[in-house]
Amino acid sequence: MKKVYFGIVLIIAVLLSCQSVFAQTSSTWIKKGDMFEEKGIHSEAVKAYTKAIEEDSRSSEAYLKRGTTLFSDKKSNCTKALGDLTKAIELTPDYAEAYYQRGIVNFYMINNEQGRSDMKTAAALGHTGAQEWLGMNKEEEQFVLVEETSPEKKPAVYFDHDKSNIKPAYHELLEEVGTVITGDSSLVSIILSGHADSTGTNRYNDTLSLERANNVKEYLVKHFNVKPGKIAVTAYGEEMPATSNSTPEGRALNRRVEISGLGTTDSIPGN
């Protein structure tokens, strides 16, 4: 009887030891992924997070980090990223960061209703980034994201080749945008979508398009005291050209930052 008891205890000890090594291995891979991500080596970070998932398929943190890294590496990975972030939420239903990151991806994919829902859930769970994005201040101010019904009518700021500075010709347009956002009765937000032409590498164009969008945001915040949380920024690189890149004229039209989501609560049907 003592031998049987000793055998059971030994088996339990071995199982507990294996579980400890199992969890530690997954955690180690996540840490490795974080180190690669900090250095901007997205592909290696994705590999590390994948290893973490292989070691522990219920690690919501690993799914979250792989999803956000996939999206950071290349916007065309948006579907894969969405899948990972959804899995993270399934594993941990109160994961505020996962809802926030999925909201960003959903807005990129023009899934605006789901994006708003994710942001609201993240904000309700205490995510400050989501609260700022939703324009919630200490008085719980509410504002509405209004979709642009006619994409071809989106206002845009255009840029010279390989440049991200805002030309004086667009100051008047941005003044109009800034005035609308800061008006006393206009509870609005906007999305600034940065784009580039096809010259240069994909990675360079992703960076350049993001810099262009951030420069427009900085201009609005600096000159019109717009709350940063009312402006969302996305970068498409060369992936969504407005027209063909085969001519200088076409490339000029593709070097742009589109302004969408601009409107007031009065412009929503039923208000």
Contacts in CASP RR format, 6 or more apart in sequence:
PFRMAT RR
TARGET T0000
AUTHOR 0000-0000-0000
METHOD contacts of the structure
MODEL  1
MKKVYFGIVLIIAVLLSCQSVFAQTSSTWIKKGDMFEEKGIHSEAVKAYT
KAIEEDSRSSEAYLKRGTTLFSDKKSNCTKALGDLTKAIELTPDYAEAYY
QRGIVNFYMINNEQGRSDMKTAAALGHTGAQEWLGMNKEEEQFVLVEETS
PEKKPAVYFDHDKSNIKPAYHELLEEVGTVITGDSSLVSIILSGHADSTG
TNRYNDTLSLERANNVKEYLVKHFNVKPGKIAVTAYGEEMPATSNSTPEG
RALNRRVEISGLGTTDSIPGN
22 55 0 8 1.000
22 56 0 8 1.000
23 56 0 8 1.000
25 55 0 8 1.000
25 56 0 8 1.000
26 52 0 8 1.000
26 53 0 8 1.000
26 55 0 8 1.000
26 56 0 8 1.000
26 59 0 8 1.000
26 62 0 8 1.000
27 52 0 8 1.000
29 48 0 8 1.000
29 49 0 8 1.000
29 51 0 8 1.000
29 52 0 8 1.000
29 55 0 8 1.000
29 62 0 8 1.000
30 48 0 8 1.000
30 49 0 8 1.000
30 52 0 8 1.000
30 59 0 8 1.000
30 61 0 8 1.000
30 62 0 8 1.000
30 65 0 8 1.000
32 48 0 8 1.000
32 51 0 8 1.000
33 44 0 8 1.000
33 45 0 8 1.000
33 48 0 8 1.000
33 49 0 8 1.000
33 52 0 8 1.000
33 65 0 8 1.000
33 69 0 8 1.000
34 45 0 8 1.000
34 65 0 8 1.000
36 42 0 8 1.000
36 44 0 8 1.000
36 45 0 8 1.000
36 48 0 8 1.000
37 45 0 8 1.000
37 65 0 8 1.000
37 69 0 8 1.000
37 72 0 8 1.000
42 69 0 8 1.000
42 70 0 8 1.000
42 72 0 8 1.000
42 73 0 8 1.000
43 73 0 8 1.000
45 65 0 8 1.000
45 69 0 8 1.000
46 66 0 8 1.000
46 69 0 8 1.000
46 70 0 8 1.000
46 73 0 8 1.000
49 62 0 8 1.000
49 63 0 8 1.000
49 65 0 8 1.000
49 66 0 8 1.000
49 67 0 8 1.000
49 69 0 8 1.000
50 66 0 8 1.000
52 59 0 8 1.000
52 62 0 8 1.000
53 59 0 8 1.000
53 62 0 8 1.000
53 63 0 8 1.000
53 66 0 8 1.000
56 62 0 8 1.000
58 91 0 8 1.000
59 91 0 8 1.000
60 87 0 8 1.000
60 88 0 8 1.000
60 89 0 8 1.000
60 91 0 8 1.000
60 92 0 8 1.000
60 95 0 8 1.000
60 98 0 8 1.000
61 88 0 8 1.000
63 84 0 8 1.000
63 85 0 8 1.000
63 87 0 8 1.000
63 88 0 8 1.000
63 91 0 8 1.000
63 98 0 8 1.000
64 84 0 8 1.000
64 85 0 8 1.000
64 88 0 8 1.000
64 95 0 8 1.000
64 97 0 8 1.000
64 98 0 8 1.000
64 101 0 8 1.000
66 84 0 8 1.000
67 77 0 8 1.000
67 80 0 8 1.000
67 81 0 8 1.000
67 83 0 8 1.000
67 84 0 8 1.000
67 85 0 8 1.000
67 88 0 8 1.000
67 101 0 8 1.000
68 81 0 8 1.000
68 85 0 8 1.000
68 101 0 8 1.000
70 77 0 8 1.000
70 80 0 8 1.000
70 81 0 8 1.000
70 84 0 8 1.000
71 77 0 8 1.000
71 78 0 8 1.000
71 81 0 8 1.000
71 101 0 8 1.000
71 104 0 8 1.000
71 105 0 8 1.000
71 108 0 8 1.000
74 202 0 8 1.000
74 206 0 8 1.000
75 108 0 8 1.000
75 206 0 8 1.000
75 234 0 8 1.000
75 235 0 8 1.000
75 236 0 8 1.000
75 237 0 8 1.000
75 239 0 8 1.000
76 239 0 8 1.000
78 105 0 8 1.000
78 108 0 8 1.000
78 109 0 8 1.000
79 109 0 8 1.000
81 105 0 8 1.000
82 102 0 8 1.000
82 105 0 8 1.000
82 106 0 8 1.000
82 109 0 8 1.000
85 98 0 8 1.000
85 101 0 8 1.000
85 102 0 8 1.000
85 105 0 8 1.000
86 102 0 8 1.000
88 95 0 8 1.000
88 98 0 8 1.000
89 95 0 8 1.000
89 98 0 8 1.000
89 99 0 8 1.000
89 102 0 8 1.000
92 98 0 8 1.000
94 125 0 8 1.000
96 121 0 8 1.000
96 122 0 8 1.000
96 125 0 8 1.000
96 126 0 8 1.000
96 127 0 8 1.000
96 130 0 8 1.000
97 122 0 8 1.000
97 127 0 8 1.000
99 118 0 8 1.000
99 119 0 8 1.000
99 121 0 8 1.000
99 122 0 8 1.000
99 125 0 8 1.000
99 127 0 8 1.000
99 130 0 8 1.000
100 118 0 8 1.000
100 119 0 8 1.000
100 122 0 8 1.000
100 127 0 8 1.000
100 129 0 8 1.000
100 130 0 8 1.000
102 115 0 8 1.000
102 118 0 8 1.000
103 114 0 8 1.000
103 115 0 8 1.000
103 118 0 8 1.000
103 119 0 8 1.000
103 122 0 8 1.000
104 232 0 8 1.000
104 234 0 8 1.000
106 112 0 8 1.000
106 114 0 8 1.000
106 115 0 8 1.000
106 118 0 8 1.000
107 115 0 8 1.000
107 191 0 8 1.000
107 232 0 8 1.000
107 234 0 8 1.000
108 234 0 8 1.000
112 145 0 8 1.000
112 147 0 8 1.000
116 145 0 8 1.000
119 130 0 8 1.000
119 133 0 8 1.000
119 134 0 8 1.000
120 130 0 8 1.000
120 134 0 8 1.000
122 129 0 8 1.000
122 130 0 8 1.000
123 129 0 8 1.000
123 130 0 8 1.000
123 131 0 8 1.000
123 133 0 8 1.000
123 134 0 8 1.000
123 136 0 8 1.000
129 229 0 8 1.000
132 227 0 8 1.000
132 228 0 8 1.000
132 229 0 8 1.000
133 189 0 8 1.000
133 229 0 8 1.000
133 232 0 8 1.000
134 143 0 8 1.000
135 141 0 8 1.000
135 142 0 8 1.000
135 143 0 8 1.000
135 189 0 8 1.000
135 227 0 8 1.000
135 229 0 8 1.000
135 230 0 8 1.000
136 142 0 8 1.000
141 187 0 8 1.000
142 187 0 8 1.000
143 187 0 8 1.000
143 188 0 8 1.000
143 189 0 8 1.000
143 230 0 8 1.000
144 187 0 8 1.000
144 188 0 8 1.000
144 189 0 8 1.000
144 265 0 8 1.000
144 268 0 8 1.000
145 188 0 8 1.000
145 189 0 8 1.000
145 191 0 8 1.000
145 261 0 8 1.000
146 188 0 8 1.000
146 261 0 8 1.000
146 262 0 8 1.000
146 263 0 8 1.000
146 264 0 8 1.000
146 267 0 8 1.000
146 268 0 8 1.000
147 260 0 8 1.000
147 261 0 8 1.000
148 154 0 8 1.000
148 260 0 8 1.000
148 261 0 8 1.000
148 262 0 8 1.000
151 260 0 8 1.000
154 258 0 8 1.000
154 259 0 8 1.000
154 260 0 8 1.000
155 173 0 8 1.000
155 177 0 8 1.000
155 258 0 8 1.000
155 259 0 8 1.000
155 262 0 8 1.000
156 256 0 8 1.000
156 257 0 8 1.000
156 258 0 8 1.000
156 259 0 8 1.000
157 166 0 8 1.000
157 170 0 8 1.000
157 173 0 8 1.000
157 174 0 8 1.000
157 212 0 8 1.000
157 216 0 8 1.000
157 256 0 8 1.000
157 257 0 8 1.000
157 259 0 8 1.000
158 167 0 8 1.000
158 170 0 8 1.000
158 252 0 8 1.000
158 253 0 8 1.000
158 255 0 8 1.000
158 256 0 8 1.000
159 165 0 8 1.000
159 167 0 8 1.000
159 212 0 8 1.000
159 255 0 8 1.000
159 256 0 8 1.000
159 257 0 8 1.000
160 167 0 8 1.000
160 255 0 8 1.000
161 197 0 8 1.000
161 199 0 8 1.000
161 251 0 8 1.000
161 255 0 8 1.000
162 199 0 8 1.000
162 208 0 8 1.000
164 208 0 8 1.000
164 211 0 8 1.000
164 212 0 8 1.000
164 215 0 8 1.000
165 215 0 8 1.000
166 174 0 8 1.000
166 215 0 8 1.000
166 216 0 8 1.000
166 219 0 8 1.000
174 216 0 8 1.000
174 219 0 8 1.000
174 220 0 8 1.000
174 223 0 8 1.000
174 224 0 8 1.000
175 223 0 8 1.000
175 224 0 8 1.000
177 190 0 8 1.000
177 220 0 8 1.000
177 259 0 8 1.000
177 262 0 8 1.000
178 220 0 8 1.000
178 223 0 8 1.000
178 224 0 8 1.000
178 226 0 8 1.000
179 224 0 8 1.000
180 186 0 8 1.000
180 188 0 8 1.000
180 262 0 8 1.000
180 263 0 8 1.000
180 264 0 8 1.000
181 188 0 8 1.000
181 189 0 8 1.000
181 190 0 8 1.000
181 220 0 8 1.000
181 224 0 8 1.000
181 226 0 8 1.000
181 230 0 8 1.000
181 231 0 8 1.000
181 262 0 8 1.000
182 224 0 8 1.000
182 225 0 8 1.000
182 226 0 8 1.000
185 264 0 8 1.000
186 263 0 8 1.000
186 264 0 8 1.000
186 265 0 8 1.000
187 264 0 8 1.000
187 265 0 8 1.000
188 230 0 8 1.000
188 261 0 8 1.000
188 262 0 8 1.000
188 263 0 8 1.000
188 264 0 8 1.000
188 265 0 8 1.000
189 229 0 8 1.000
189 230 0 8 1.000
189 231 0 8 1.000
189 232 0 8 1.000
189 261 0 8 1.000
190 230 0 8 1.000
190 231 0 8 1.000
190 232 0 8 1.000
190 259 0 8 1.000
190 260 0 8 1.000
190 261 0 8 1.000
190 262 0 8 1.000
191 231 0 8 1.000
191 232 0 8 1.000
191 233 0 8 1.000
191 234 0 8 1.000
191 259 0 8 1.000
191 260 0 8 1.000
191 261 0 8 1.000
192 213 0 8 1.000
192 216 0 8 1.000
192 217 0 8 1.000
192 231 0 8 1.000
192 232 0 8 1.000
192 233 0 8 1.000
192 234 0 8 1.000
192 257 0 8 1.000
192 258 0 8 1.000
192 259 0 8 1.000
193 213 0 8 1.000
193 234 0 8 1.000
193 235 0 8 1.000
193 236 0 8 1.000
193 240 0 8 1.000
193 257 0 8 1.000
193 258 0 8 1.000
193 260 0 8 1.000
194 209 0 8 1.000
194 210 0 8 1.000
194 212 0 8 1.000
194 213 0 8 1.000
194 233 0 8 1.000
194 234 0 8 1.000
194 235 0 8 1.000
194 236 0 8 1.000
194 237 0 8 1.000
194 256 0 8 1.000
194 257 0 8 1.000
194 258 0 8 1.000
195 209 0 8 1.000
195 212 0 8 1.000
195 236 0 8 1.000
195 237 0 8 1.000
195 238 0 8 1.000
195 240 0 8 1.000
195 241 0 8 1.000
195 242 0 8 1.000
195 254 0 8 1.000
195 255 0 8 1.000
195 256 0 8 1.000
195 257 0 8 1.000
195 258 0 8 1.000
196 205 0 8 1.000
196 206 0 8 1.000
196 208 0 8 1.000
196 209 0 8 1.000
196 212 0 8 1.000
196 237 0 8 1.000
196 238 0 8 1.000
196 254 0 8 1.000
196 255 0 8 1.000
197 205 0 8 1.000
197 238 0 8 1.000
197 241 0 8 1.000
197 245 0 8 1.000
197 250 0 8 1.000
197 251 0 8 1.000
197 252 0 8 1.000
197 254 0 8 1.000
197 255 0 8 1.000
198 205 0 8 1.000
198 238 0 8 1.000
198 241 0 8 1.000
198 245 0 8 1.000
198 251 0 8 1.000
198 254 0 8 1.000
199 205 0 8 1.000
199 245 0 8 1.000
199 251 0 8 1.000
202 237 0 8 1.000
202 238 0 8 1.000
205 237 0 8 1.000
205 238 0 8 1.000
206 235 0 8 1.000
206 237 0 8 1.000
207 235 0 8 1.000
208 237 0 8 1.000
209 235 0 8 1.000
209 236 0 8 1.000
209 237 0 8 1.000
209 238 0 8 1.000
210 233 0 8 1.000
210 235 0 8 1.000
210 237 0 8 1.000
212 255 0 8 1.000
212 256 0 8 1.000
212 257 0 8 1.000
213 233 0 8 1.000
213 234 0 8 1.000
213 235 0 8 1.000
213 257 0 8 1.000
214 233 0 8 1.000
216 257 0 8 1.000
216 259 0 8 1.000
217 228 0 8 1.000
217 231 0 8 1.000
217 233 0 8 1.000
220 226 0 8 1.000
220 231 0 8 1.000
221 227 0 8 1.000
221 228 0 8 1.000
221 231 0 8 1.000
238 245 0 8 1.000
238 254 0 8 1.000
241 250 0 8 1.000
241 254 0 8 1.000
242 250 0 8 1.000
242 253 0 8 1.000
242 254 0 8 1.000
242 256 0 8 1.000
243 250 0 8 1.000
243 253 0 8 1.000
243 254 0 8 1.000
244 250 0 8 1.000
245 251 0 8 1.000
245 254 0 8 1.000
265 271 0 8 1.000
END
